[in-house]
Amino acid sequence: MLLGLFADIHANRQAFATCLADARQKGAERIVLLGDYVGYGADPEWAVAQVIELVAGGALAVMGNHDSAVGNPREQMNAMAESAIEWTRGQLDLAQQKFLADLPMQRSEGNLLFVHSEATRPEGWIYVTDTSIASRSMQAVSAHVTFCGHVHKPALYSLSVTGKMTTFVPTTDVPVHLLPGRQWLAVLGSVGQPRDGNPAAAYALYDTDKHELTYCRVPYDVAGAARAIRDNGLPVFLAERLAAGR
């Protein structure tokens, strides 16, 4: 089965719609959603409605920290993120807010684990930014592959049976064979707010039969997404950062 994996959508309608269409065109048979459907962007109601529809059709979804913050004002966030979440609360109806609040922190299927941040303490929203954090996350579970988001920068880590760690930034559109003798942790890039200097929306495809992971980038209507942020009175920086991929 070919899985389409999406993280950190951040209410970016233009990016999410483009990524979904691209994944389906490439043959994605099931959708996996790794959290942060809201925050920063201008279309939270649309984004959550899409996630609800996808889950009703068999997609798998977990909670992100911005999703949690909608119903939990105690979540620690920077000032711009808090401003966007406060505005977001007013855009979502009660059913959408309940949907976000009821999402699980992580999901497992077979030898795959799906989580927004990492596996040792998902509710702590730890960023997987180096081999030590990745190693702890992998050693906390038995999954062959852990998929996560939160960082907004693509990266791939692996752990051998002898404890040797490797890490690299995968090349776009080049399948990586995830060898069975190692554990893997795949940090997806962000659909709605990439931060690796590339403004193109990011998602991934995983072939469960071939054990091949492909990181994908898709150009989208960045200007339209930025204009919607400005038109809704959200912080201007949230619009400006989209074109720079930061």
C-alpha positions as CSV (number, residue, x, y, z in Angstrom):
1,M,0.0,0.0,0.0
2,L,1.2,3.5,-0.8
3,L,0.7,5.9,2.1
4,G,0.5,9.7,1.7
5,L,2.1,11.3,4.8
6,F,1.3,14.9,5.7
7,A,2.5,17.0,8.7
8,D,2.2,20.6,9.8
9,I,-0.5,21.8,7.5
10,H,-1.0,24.9,9.6
11,A,-4.3,26.0,8.0
12,N,-2.6,26.6,4.6
13,R,-5.4,25.7,2.2
14,Q,-3.4,26.3,-0.9
15,A,-0.6,24.0,0.2
16,F,-2.7,21.2,1.6
17,A,-5.0,21.0,-1.4
18,T,-2.0,21.0,-3.8
19,C,-0.2,18.2,-1.8
20,L,-3.3,16.1,-1.6
21,A,-3.9,16.3,-5.3
22,D,-0.2,15.5,-6.0
23,A,-0.2,12.5,-3.7
24,R,-3.4,11.1,-5.2
25,Q,-2.0,11.6,-8.7
26,K,1.1,9.6,-7.7
27,G,-1.1,6.7,-6.4
28,A,-1.5,7.3,-2.7
29,E,-4.0,4.8,-1.4
30,R,-4.3,5.9,2.2
31,I,-3.7,9.3,3.9
32,V,-1.8,9.7,7.2
33,L,-2.0,13.0,9.0
34,L,0.7,13.9,11.6
35,G,-0.8,16.9,13.3
36,D,-0.8,20.7,13.4
37,Y,-3.7,21.2,11.1
38,V,-4.3,24.7,12.5
39,G,-2.1,27.6,13.6
40,Y,-0.4,30.3,11.6
41,G,-2.5,30.0,8.4
42,A,-5.8,31.6,7.4
43,D,-8.0,28.6,6.7
44,P,-8.3,26.6,9.9
45,E,-12.0,25.8,9.4
46,W,-11.4,24.4,5.9
47,A,-8.3,22.5,7.1
48,V,-10.1,20.8,10.0
49,A,-13.1,20.0,7.8
50,Q,-10.8,18.3,5.3
51,V,-9.1,16.3,8.0
52,I,-12.5,15.2,9.4
53,E,-13.6,14.1,6.0
54,L,-10.4,12.2,5.3
55,V,-10.6,10.4,8.7
56,A,-14.2,9.5,7.9
57,G,-12.9,7.9,4.7
58,G,-10.2,5.8,6.5
59,A,-7.3,8.2,7.0
60,L,-5.2,8.1,10.2
61,A,-4.7,11.3,12.2
62,V,-2.8,12.3,15.4
63,M,-2.7,15.5,17.4
64,G,-0.2,18.3,17.1
65,N,0.7,20.9,19.6
66,H,-1.2,23.7,17.8
67,D,-4.2,21.4,17.7
68,S,-3.9,20.8,21.4
69,A,-3.5,24.6,22.1
70,V,-7.0,25.3,20.6
71,G,-8.6,23.7,23.7
72,N,-5.7,24.1,26.1
73,P,-4.5,27.7,26.6
74,R,-1.7,26.4,28.9
75,E,0.3,25.1,25.9
76,Q,3.5,27.1,25.7
77,M,3.8,29.0,22.4
78,N,5.5,32.1,21.2
79,A,3.6,35.3,20.9
80,M,2.7,35.0,17.2
81,A,1.6,31.4,17.5
82,E,-0.6,32.3,20.5
83,S,-2.1,35.2,18.5
84,A,-2.9,32.9,15.6
85,I,-4.4,30.2,17.9
86,E,-6.6,32.8,19.7
87,W,-7.9,33.9,16.3
88,T,-8.3,30.2,15.2
89,R,-10.5,29.4,18.2
90,G,-13.1,31.9,16.8
91,Q,-13.0,30.3,13.4
92,L,-13.8,26.7,14.5
93,D,-17.2,25.4,15.5
94,L,-17.6,23.3,18.6
95,A,-17.6,20.0,16.7
96,Q,-14.3,20.9,15.0
97,Q,-12.8,21.9,18.4
98,K,-13.9,18.6,19.9
99,F,-12.5,16.6,17.0
100,L,-9.1,18.2,17.6
101,A,-9.3,17.7,21.4
102,D,-10.1,14.0,20.9
103,L,-7.2,13.2,18.6
104,P,-4.7,10.6,19.9
105,M,-1.1,11.6,20.6
106,Q,0.2,8.7,18.5
107,R,-1.0,5.7,16.5
108,S,0.6,2.4,15.6
109,E,-0.2,0.1,12.7
110,G,1.9,-3.0,12.3
111,N,5.5,-2.0,12.5
112,L,4.8,1.7,11.8
113,L,4.4,4.4,14.5
114,F,2.9,7.8,13.7
115,V,3.4,10.7,16.1
116,H,3.6,14.5,15.8
117,S,6.8,15.0,17.9
118,E,8.6,11.9,19.1
119,A,7.8,8.7,21.0
120,T,9.3,9.0,24.4
121,R,6.9,11.7,25.6
122,P,4.6,12.8,22.7
123,E,2.8,15.3,24.9
124,G,6.1,17.1,25.6
125,W,6.3,18.2,22.0
126,I,10.0,17.6,21.8
127,Y,11.7,18.5,18.5
128,V,13.7,15.8,16.8
129,T,16.7,17.9,15.7
130,D,19.7,15.6,16.4
131,T,20.8,12.0,16.6
132,S,20.6,11.8,20.4
133,I,16.9,12.8,20.4
134,A,16.1,10.5,17.5
135,S,17.9,7.6,19.1
136,R,16.0,8.0,22.4
137,S,12.7,8.0,20.4
138,M,13.5,4.9,18.4
139,Q,14.8,3.0,21.5
140,A,11.5,3.7,23.3
141,V,9.5,1.7,20.7
142,S,9.7,-1.5,18.7
143,A,8.5,0.1,15.4
144,H,10.6,-0.4,12.3
145,V,9.7,3.1,11.2
146,T,8.5,6.1,13.2
147,F,7.0,9.0,11.2
148,C,6.8,12.4,12.8
149,G,6.6,16.1,12.0
150,H,6.9,19.2,14.3
151,V,10.4,20.3,13.0
152,H,9.3,21.6,9.6
153,K,12.5,20.4,8.1
154,P,12.9,17.0,6.3
155,A,15.4,14.5,7.9
156,L,15.9,10.8,8.1
157,Y,17.5,8.9,11.0
158,S,18.4,5.3,11.4
159,L,19.6,3.1,14.2
160,S,21.5,-0.2,13.8
161,V,21.3,-3.2,16.1
162,T,24.7,-2.2,17.5
163,G,23.5,1.3,18.3
164,K,25.1,3.1,15.4
165,M,23.2,6.2,14.3
166,T,23.1,7.7,10.8
167,T,21.3,10.8,9.6
168,F,20.9,12.7,6.4
169,V,18.6,15.0,4.5
170,P,16.8,13.0,1.8
171,T,16.8,14.1,-1.8
172,T,13.4,15.0,-3.2
173,D,11.7,12.4,-5.3
174,V,14.4,9.8,-4.7
175,P,13.0,6.7,-2.9
176,V,15.0,5.5,0.1
177,H,14.8,1.8,0.9
178,L,14.3,1.5,4.7
179,L,16.4,-1.6,5.4
180,P,14.8,-4.2,7.8
181,G,17.9,-4.6,9.9
182,R,17.7,-1.0,11.2
183,Q,15.1,1.2,12.9
184,W,14.1,4.4,11.2
185,L,12.8,7.8,12.2
186,A,11.4,9.9,9.3
187,V,10.9,13.6,10.1
188,L,8.6,15.0,7.5
189,G,8.8,18.5,6.1
190,S,5.9,20.8,6.5
191,V,3.0,21.0,4.2
192,G,1.9,24.6,5.1
193,Q,5.0,26.2,6.5
194,P,8.4,24.8,5.4
195,R,11.4,26.1,7.3
196,D,14.3,24.7,5.3
197,G,14.7,27.6,2.9
198,N,12.5,26.0,0.3
199,P,9.0,27.4,0.1
200,A,7.5,24.4,-1.8
201,A,5.1,22.4,0.3
202,A,6.5,19.1,1.6
203,Y,5.0,15.7,2.2
204,A,6.1,12.1,1.8
205,L,5.0,8.7,0.3
206,Y,5.7,5.4,1.9
207,D,5.4,2.1,0.1
208,T,4.6,-0.5,2.8
209,D,5.4,-3.4,0.4
210,K,8.7,-2.2,-0.9
211,H,9.6,-0.4,2.4
212,E,10.5,2.7,0.3
213,L,10.1,6.3,1.5
214,T,10.0,9.2,-0.9
215,Y,10.1,12.8,0.2
216,C,8.1,15.1,-2.1
217,R,8.0,18.9,-2.7
218,V,5.2,20.7,-4.6
219,P,5.1,24.3,-5.6
220,Y,1.8,26.0,-4.6
221,D,0.1,29.3,-4.6
222,V,2.3,30.9,-1.9
223,A,1.1,34.4,-2.8
224,G,-2.5,33.4,-2.3
225,A,-1.8,31.8,1.1
226,A,0.1,34.9,2.2
227,R,-2.6,37.2,1.0
228,A,-5.2,35.3,3.0
229,I,-3.1,35.7,6.2
230,R,-2.9,39.4,5.7
231,D,-6.6,39.8,4.8
232,N,-7.5,38.1,8.1
233,G,-5.4,40.4,10.2
234,L,-2.9,37.8,11.3
235,P,0.7,38.8,12.0
236,V,2.3,39.9,8.8
237,F,5.4,37.9,9.5
238,L,3.4,34.7,9.1
239,A,2.6,35.7,5.6
240,E,6.1,36.9,4.7
241,R,7.9,33.8,5.9
242,L,6.0,31.5,3.4
243,A,7.9,32.9,0.4
244,A,11.3,32.4,2.2
245,G,10.5,29.0,3.5
246,R,11.4,29.9,7.1
